[in-house]
């Protein structure tokens, strides 16, 4: 699955593809389709952290 913008959440990208995936039960590889610049890194990390929770 590709993410076209650093402002797009993983869930929004899934919805745009017509997919509904429970991320607590399904592994997903999301790839940015844009260049991640130094100024994008903090926002990209924020989006990733707000979209999923890691459990041990």
N, C-alpha and C positions, 0 to 999 in steps of 0.2 A: 504494500500500500504506500502511496506517495503523499507527502504533505507539501502543498504548494506555497505555503507562507508560514513564517514563524508565528503568526497570530492565530493559526488554525490549530485547534486541539485535535488529538488523536480521535476522540469521539466524533467531532465534526467531520473529519476526513472520512471516517467510516460511514457516517450518515450520507455524505455526498456520493459514496459508492453504492448506497442502498443496502448497507450491511448493518446488522445489529449483533455485536459480539460482546459477550461477558468477559471483560478483560481479567477478572479474577479467576477465570477458569480456562482461558485460551491464551496461548502465546501468540504474540504479534510482532512482526518486524515492520517498523515504520521508517521510511527513508525520506529525508528532506530533498525536495526537487529544486531547491534554491541554494545559492551559496551562503553558507553560514559565516557571516563576518564577525569581527570582534564585538561590534555593537549588538549583533543578533544573539550572541551566546547566552547572555543573561535571560533574555525573554524566552529563548528556546528551552532553556533549563526550567524556567518557571512553568511553561506550558506543559512540559513533560511531567514535572512533579505534581501539577494540579490535576493531571489526567489519570494517574494511576498511583496505587500504593503498593509498596513491596512488603511482602510478609515472609517471615522465615518459617 
